[in-house]
């Protein structure tokens, strides 16, 4: 009785082009769309996938009449290969940046960029004219290990997501309005007085549990007005939209204090009921990609950012994140 011989496994490295073809087909589950992405013919992509399957020794895709499906082996390879290719591409982008102009790539969210970061950037650009700045805004958490962002500015509670991060400042919520709205509608002396106004609130507070801490219903409950019915409600999804509506005199906003210090200082907004601020469980954090931390332009930007954060802490009363101390920042 003879043993059935096993097929001889290939040991040579797989060509990188085969992996890129594999990732493109896995993303689109369509050979034509993958070919368009790679600027190749459909038959060329098909040949690369066939060569990859020959090298690996198993089928990676199930080819149906009008659809393509990953096999279990294909899914296993996708899980391993995609992050590796992304890291390699990020490293290449980083090398290209370092070979050319000095630059700082920042990942943050839209409201923070428009309300806090961008208004302050002129000073940094004036003092550092040879450093380019790129700001990418997203609500998704960016993985600094595989993205080409040098640093991330995040808004969250202290916890696992802030490990290795530096606290910039905590926050309180303040009731604010435009001066001319107050001139036309009269003074606000007690929490019950807000019933005479439109209340501008977050329309997506249900999206994440902690966002409910930033809403008018929480403020009203905290100050004994849970049953209060305002003149009307006005909802927006983003903090900068809420503040823009308040600046336009459309109602009272419950604003994040660190983001409106400039508007308060300029008199564009007025804080009403200053004795009725509300602590927030959230704080603002700086996280630097390890591969970028020693570059001179990154260190210069972080030093500038820390100085700006200190000014904000002083303006809002040195509010710390829960469980932390301002000095730790």
Secondary structure, 3 states (H helix, E strand, C coil): CCCCCCCCCCCCCCCHHHHHHHHHHHHHCCHHHHHHHHCCCHHHHHHHHHHHHHHHCCCCEEECCCCEEECHHHHHHHHHHHHHHHHHHHHHHHHHHHHCCEEEEEEECHHHHHHHHHHHHHHHHHHCCCEEEEEEECCCCCCCCCCCCCEEEEEECCCHHHCCCEEEEEEEEEEEECHHHHHHHCCCCCHHHHHHCEEEEECCCCCCHHHHHHCHHHHHHHCCCCCCCCCEEEEECCHHHHHHHHHCCCCEEEEEHHHCHHHHHHCCCEEECHHHCEEEEEEEEEEECCCCCCCHHHHHHHHHHHHHHHHHHHHHCCCCCCCCCHHHC
